Structures are given as C-alpha cells and as structure tokens.
Amino acid sequence: MSRLRHLRRSVPQDVAAPPLRRLGTRVFLGFLLSVSLLYGIVLLYHLTVPRRSSAESFLDRCRELCLNYGLVPTGHVANDAEAYLAVAKPQDLATPLKNILADTDFKAFPSEPHPLWGEFAPEFRLPNERRESIELQHLVQRGPVVLVFYYGYGCSHCVAQLFGLQKDLAHFRELGAEVIAVSADSPEHTSAKFSEYGRFDFPVVSDPDNRIAEQYGCFTRATPGQDEDRLHGTFLIDRSGRIIFANRGYQPFLDNKSLLFWLADQRPQPEVSEPANATPPDGEIP
C-alpha cells in the first residue's frame, strides 16, 4: 500500500493533467491578460489626454465640411468665407429683384416642420457689438425679419451665411425685410472681428448662454447621457410676428433666393379702391 502511494507521488504533474485542459487554461489566462492590458491602455489615455471641448468638436466639423468642398482654411476668415460661398452658394443674385422673382420655374426650398412654425416667434433683447440692446419686437414692427443663428466667427463656413446675406441685403431691404444674426460670441469678440474684417449692415447680437438659440431649437444642452449639440438656424418672421419658414442643420442655409420668394409672398397687397367716376350698379343712387 505504501509502495502504491509512493508511485502516485512520483507521477509527473504534466502527465497527470490532460493536454487539452492545460492548453485551454493557458488560452484563458492569456485572454484575461490581454483584456487587462487593453483596459489599462484606455484608462491611461483618458487620464493623460484632455477631453476635447464641444467647441473644438464643432470646429473640427467646420474644417471637415470645408475639406469636402476642397477648401483649405487659410486663417483669414473673410477670404475663407468668400471661398466657401463661391462653391456652396446655390445662386448668384447679382441682378434686379424683379428679374429674380420673375423666374416662374423656380421652386422655393420648403420650410421644415419646426415646432414653432406658424407660432409667434419667441421675443428677445440681446446686445450687439456696441452693447446696444436689439429687440426682435422693434424689428418686426418695421417689417418681416430674417433671423439667423450661426456658430460664431470662429470658422469660415460658420460666418459665410452672414457674408452671403450682406451681398444680397439690398434685395431683402427692397422687400422691407430686416436681417439679424445671433451667436454665442461676446460683443467684444464680434467687435474685434468687425475691426479686422469689416462690419455687416445688419445687427449681429450676442446670446452668450445660448438661451435664445435653445428656444428656437438650435441648441441642446448636455445631459449625463448626451453631449451638447448646436445647429445653424434660419427663420423668417412675418409682419404679424409669426414664423413662416424654418431651416436648421449642420450647414448654414445659403439659399437666399428661396428666402426672397418666401418674403415676396408676404408683401402687403395694395388696397383696391373704386375709381371716383365709377358708375354705380343699377338701382343704386351714388
């Protein structure tokens, strides 16, 4: 009996364990080691590499959009905006307004089904680059309003829509429309850009906390499960203060011809008065 126990102790361990079991154990341990190393690398990356801010990610999106058109930013925002307009703007409107509106084959871009469509536009009072208060209500009292939300003067495509509106501003004014642009840029930042690149002939106001942009559905605040998001927005507000056109997206709306057609449909019609020498209907005494 003691001899039998001695023989059992003398059996080598690698002979006692089946070969397949040894191989499976080694593969499993190797897998655990690989997962641990990968987790450590990811953890180290998040600890050492600073997280990109939402502003940086939006600027990356701007640069990618310009690259899609074959444009390489030069750092001169005005020149880059003009280059973007040259390749992305649908029409050149350097012609009299009556000729533009006489295009019977043109179909204006439709409005999106925005929650505010047909509703009164949310009021706001925001400062321009001189810190003068600009009220939407006062603009609407003078006529329809083209309201634009843009990301800011940080990249060319973001501000390109403003350059396009400036080019066609005479047409909008001929229809009695006012233009106003809104971004989160501070008045000081906008003033500095105006000094560098020239000002626009319409109000550019500051919405630093994106409160107004949020009311118009152009800004979504971050939540624990979702990053913040922002959109370009273009709205037409008629003389009664109601929104009649809305467009939002990650690209600016450059189709000014469609905006002109929408505004032309909102022009007040002249009152038809009866001529002084009109003959009254039979049986009536003038």
C-alpha positions as CSV (number, residue, x, y, z in Angstrom):
1,M,0.0,0.0,0.0
2,S,2.8,2.4,0.9
3,R,4.5,1.5,-2.4
4,L,1.4,2.4,-4.3
5,R,1.2,5.8,-2.6
6,H,4.9,6.3,-3.5
7,L,4.2,5.6,-7.1
8,R,1.3,8.2,-7.2
9,R,3.6,10.8,-5.7
10,S,6.3,10.1,-8.3
11,V,3.9,10.6,-11.3
12,P,4.9,13.9,-13.1
13,Q,2.2,16.6,-12.9
14,D,2.3,17.3,-16.6
15,V,1.5,13.7,-17.3
16,A,-1.4,13.7,-14.8
17,A,-3.2,16.7,-16.3
18,P,-4.8,16.2,-19.8
19,P,-3.1,18.2,-22.6
20,L,-6.3,19.9,-23.8
21,R,-7.1,21.2,-20.3
22,R,-3.6,22.7,-20.0
23,L,-4.0,24.4,-23.4
24,G,-7.4,25.8,-22.5
25,T,-6.2,27.2,-19.2
26,R,-3.3,29.0,-20.9
27,V,-5.5,30.5,-23.6
28,F,-8.0,31.7,-21.0
29,L,-5.2,33.3,-18.9
30,G,-3.8,34.9,-22.0
31,F,-7.2,36.4,-22.9
32,L,-7.6,37.8,-19.4
33,L,-4.1,39.3,-19.6
34,S,-4.9,40.9,-23.0
35,V,-8.2,42.4,-21.7
36,S,-6.4,43.8,-18.6
37,L,-3.7,45.4,-20.8
38,L,-6.2,46.9,-23.1
39,Y,-8.3,48.3,-20.2
40,G,-5.1,49.8,-18.7
41,I,-4.2,51.5,-22.0
42,V,-7.7,53.0,-22.4
43,L,-7.7,54.2,-18.8
44,L,-4.2,55.7,-19.2
45,Y,-5.4,57.5,-22.4
46,H,-8.3,59.1,-20.6
47,L,-6.2,60.2,-17.7
48,T,-3.4,61.7,-19.7
49,V,-5.2,63.1,-22.8
50,P,-7.5,66.0,-22.1
51,R,-11.1,65.6,-23.4
52,R,-11.9,67.8,-26.4
53,S,-14.4,70.5,-25.7
54,S,-17.6,70.8,-27.6
55,A,-16.3,74.0,-29.2
56,E,-13.3,72.1,-30.6
57,S,-15.5,69.3,-31.9
58,F,-17.7,71.9,-33.7
59,L,-14.6,73.5,-35.2
60,D,-13.5,70.1,-36.4
61,R,-16.9,69.6,-38.1
62,C,-16.4,73.0,-39.8
63,R,-13.0,72.1,-41.1
64,E,-14.3,68.7,-42.4
65,L,-17.1,70.5,-44.2
66,C,-14.7,72.9,-45.9
67,L,-12.4,70.0,-46.9
68,N,-15.5,68.3,-48.6
69,Y,-15.5,71.3,-51.0
70,G,-11.8,71.1,-51.5
71,L,-11.2,74.2,-49.4
72,V,-8.2,74.5,-47.1
73,P,-8.6,77.2,-44.4
74,T,-6.0,80.0,-44.7
75,G,-6.7,81.6,-41.3
76,H,-8.3,84.7,-43.0
77,V,-11.9,84.2,-42.1
78,A,-13.3,86.7,-44.6
79,N,-11.4,85.3,-47.5
80,D,-12.2,81.7,-46.5
81,A,-15.9,82.6,-46.1
82,E,-15.9,84.1,-49.6
83,A,-14.3,81.0,-51.0
84,Y,-16.9,78.8,-49.3
85,L,-19.7,80.9,-50.8
86,A,-18.2,80.6,-54.2
87,V,-18.5,76.8,-54.2
88,A,-21.5,76.3,-51.8
89,K,-24.0,79.1,-52.5
90,P,-26.7,77.9,-55.0
91,Q,-27.3,81.1,-57.0
92,D,-25.6,84.4,-57.8
93,L,-28.3,87.1,-57.2
94,A,-26.4,90.0,-58.8
95,T,-29.5,91.0,-60.8
96,P,-32.5,93.2,-60.1
97,L,-35.0,91.8,-57.7
98,K,-37.9,91.9,-60.2
99,N,-35.8,89.6,-62.5
100,I,-35.2,87.2,-59.7
101,L,-38.9,87.0,-58.7
102,A,-39.9,86.6,-62.4
103,D,-38.3,83.1,-62.5
104,T,-41.5,81.1,-62.8
105,D,-39.7,77.8,-62.9
106,F,-38.0,78.3,-59.6
107,K,-39.3,76.3,-56.6
108,A,-38.5,77.8,-53.2
109,F,-37.0,75.5,-50.7
110,P,-39.7,74.3,-48.3
111,S,-39.8,75.0,-44.6
112,E,-39.1,72.2,-42.2
113,P,-41.9,71.1,-39.9
114,H,-40.5,73.1,-37.0
115,P,-42.4,73.1,-33.6
116,L,-42.6,77.0,-33.8
117,W,-43.8,77.1,-37.4
118,G,-47.0,79.3,-37.5
119,E,-46.4,80.4,-33.9
120,F,-45.3,83.8,-32.6
121,A,-41.6,84.0,-32.6
122,P,-40.1,84.0,-29.1
123,E,-39.1,87.5,-28.1
124,F,-35.6,88.5,-27.1
125,R,-33.5,91.5,-26.4
126,L,-29.8,91.0,-26.9
127,P,-26.7,93.3,-27.1
128,N,-24.8,94.0,-30.3
129,E,-21.1,94.6,-30.6
130,R,-21.6,98.1,-29.1
131,R,-23.7,96.6,-26.2
132,E,-26.7,98.3,-27.6
133,S,-29.9,96.3,-27.0
134,I,-31.6,95.0,-30.1
135,E,-35.2,93.8,-29.7
136,L,-36.9,91.5,-32.0
137,Q,-40.2,93.2,-31.4
138,H,-38.9,96.5,-32.7
139,L,-37.6,94.8,-35.9
140,V,-40.9,93.1,-36.6
141,Q,-42.7,96.4,-36.3
142,R,-40.8,97.7,-39.3
143,G,-41.4,94.6,-41.4
144,P,-40.6,90.9,-41.8
145,V,-37.4,89.6,-40.2
146,V,-34.7,87.1,-41.4
147,L,-33.4,85.6,-38.2
148,V,-30.1,83.6,-38.4
149,F,-28.4,81.5,-35.7
150,Y,-24.8,80.8,-36.6
151,Y,-22.0,79.2,-34.6
152,G,-19.8,82.3,-34.4
153,Y,-16.9,84.0,-36.0
154,G,-14.6,81.0,-35.2
155,C,-14.6,79.4,-38.7
156,S,-15.3,80.5,-42.2
157,H,-18.3,78.3,-43.0
158,C,-20.0,79.4,-39.8
159,V,-20.0,83.1,-40.7
160,A,-20.3,82.5,-44.5
161,Q,-24.1,82.9,-44.4
162,L,-23.7,86.4,-43.0
163,F,-21.4,87.3,-45.9
164,G,-24.0,85.9,-48.3
165,L,-26.8,87.9,-46.6
166,Q,-24.7,91.1,-46.8
167,K,-24.2,90.5,-50.6
168,D,-28.0,90.2,-51.1
169,L,-29.0,92.7,-48.4
170,A,-30.4,95.2,-50.9
171,H,-32.9,92.6,-52.2
172,F,-34.1,91.9,-48.7
173,R,-34.4,95.6,-47.9
174,E,-36.4,96.1,-51.1
175,L,-38.9,93.6,-49.7
176,G,-39.0,95.6,-46.4
177,A,-37.2,92.8,-44.5
178,E,-34.7,93.2,-41.7
179,V,-31.9,90.8,-41.0
180,I,-30.5,89.9,-37.6
181,A,-27.8,87.3,-36.8
182,V,-27.3,85.6,-33.4
183,S,-24.4,83.6,-31.9
184,A,-22.8,82.9,-28.6
185,D,-19.9,85.2,-29.4
186,S,-19.4,88.0,-26.9
187,P,-19.9,91.6,-28.0
188,E,-16.2,92.2,-27.6
189,H,-15.3,89.3,-29.8
190,T,-17.7,90.4,-32.5
191,S,-16.4,94.0,-32.3
192,A,-12.8,92.7,-32.7
193,K,-13.8,90.7,-35.8
194,F,-15.6,93.7,-37.3
195,S,-12.4,95.8,-36.8
196,E,-10.4,93.1,-38.6
197,Y,-12.7,92.1,-41.4
198,G,-15.4,94.8,-41.6
199,R,-18.9,95.0,-40.2
200,F,-22.2,93.9,-41.6
201,D,-25.0,96.3,-42.3
202,F,-27.4,94.4,-40.1
203,P,-27.4,93.7,-36.4
204,V,-25.2,90.9,-35.1
205,V,-26.1,90.2,-31.4
206,S,-24.7,88.1,-28.6
207,D,-26.5,85.1,-26.9
208,P,-23.7,84.0,-24.6
209,D,-25.6,81.3,-22.8
210,N,-27.4,80.0,-25.9
211,R,-30.7,80.7,-24.2
212,I,-32.4,82.1,-27.2
213,A,-30.9,79.5,-29.6
214,E,-32.3,76.9,-27.3
215,Q,-35.8,78.4,-27.5
216,Y,-35.6,78.2,-31.3
217,G,-34.4,74.6,-31.2
218,C,-30.8,75.5,-32.4
219,F,-29.0,74.4,-29.2
220,T,-29.4,71.4,-27.0
221,R,-27.6,71.4,-23.6
222,A,-25.5,68.5,-22.5
223,T,-27.1,65.8,-20.3
224,P,-25.4,62.9,-18.4
225,G,-26.0,60.7,-21.4
226,Q,-25.7,63.1,-24.3
227,D,-23.2,65.8,-25.4
228,E,-24.4,69.3,-26.2
229,D,-25.4,69.9,-29.8
230,R,-26.0,73.0,-31.9
231,L,-27.4,73.8,-35.3
232,H,-27.4,76.6,-37.8
233,G,-30.8,78.1,-38.0
234,T,-32.6,80.4,-40.4
235,F,-36.1,81.7,-39.7
236,L,-38.5,84.0,-41.5
237,I,-40.9,86.0,-39.3
238,D,-43.8,87.8,-40.9
239,R,-45.2,91.2,-40.1
240,S,-47.5,89.7,-37.5
241,G,-44.6,88.2,-35.6
242,R,-45.3,84.6,-36.7
243,I,-42.7,82.2,-38.0
244,I,-43.4,81.3,-41.6
245,F,-40.2,79.5,-42.6
246,A,-37.6,77.5,-40.6
247,N,-34.5,75.6,-41.6
248,R,-31.9,74.0,-39.2
249,G,-28.9,71.9,-39.9
250,Y,-25.1,71.4,-39.5
251,Q,-24.6,73.5,-42.6
252,P,-25.6,77.2,-43.0
253,F,-28.6,77.9,-45.2
254,L,-27.3,79.8,-48.2
255,D,-30.4,79.7,-50.5
256,N,-31.2,83.4,-50.3
257,K,-33.3,83.1,-53.5
258,S,-35.8,80.9,-51.7
259,L,-35.9,83.4,-48.8
260,L,-36.7,86.2,-51.2
261,F,-39.5,84.2,-52.7
262,W,-41.0,83.4,-49.3
263,L,-40.8,87.1,-48.4
264,A,-42.3,88.2,-51.7
265,D,-45.4,86.1,-50.9
266,Q,-45.7,88.1,-47.6
267,R,-45.7,91.5,-49.1
268,P,-48.8,93.5,-48.3
269,Q,-51.2,93.8,-51.2
270,P,-52.3,97.3,-52.3
271,E,-55.8,98.2,-51.4
272,V,-58.1,98.2,-54.4
273,S,-60.2,101.5,-54.3
274,E,-63.1,102.2,-56.5
275,P,-62.5,105.0,-59.1
276,A,-64.2,108.2,-58.2
277,N,-66.1,108.3,-61.5
278,A,-67.2,104.7,-61.3
279,T,-70.8,104.1,-62.5
280,P,-72.9,102.7,-59.6
281,P,-74.8,99.5,-60.1
282,D,-78.4,99.8,-61.5
283,G,-80.9,100.8,-58.9
284,E,-78.4,102.5,-56.6
285,I,-78.0,106.2,-56.0
286,P,-74.4,107.4,-55.8
